[in-house]
Amino acid sequence: MWPASPCVGVCVLDEGEGLCVGCGRTIAEIGNWLKFDDAERAAVFTQLESRLEKMKARPTAIDGMDKRS
């Protein structure tokens, strides 16, 4: 059984992916979460891990910066 919500309280949108960096859901999924039935929620839950991993693997602007001497 899935938890009631994948929300972890880190509600920040990754503009590149259009996903919440905390839970991995889209804005539409977050907004409609309470309306979703169990099958719709399960479908979202099965995608979250891969979405979050994809965001973590993507380089950021900070990753490419050289340290200043």
Summary of the structure (lengths in Angstrom):
residues: 69
radius of gyration: 14.7
end to end distance: 52.4
largest distance: 55.3
contacts: 135
relative contact order: 0.17
helix: 42%
strand: 7%
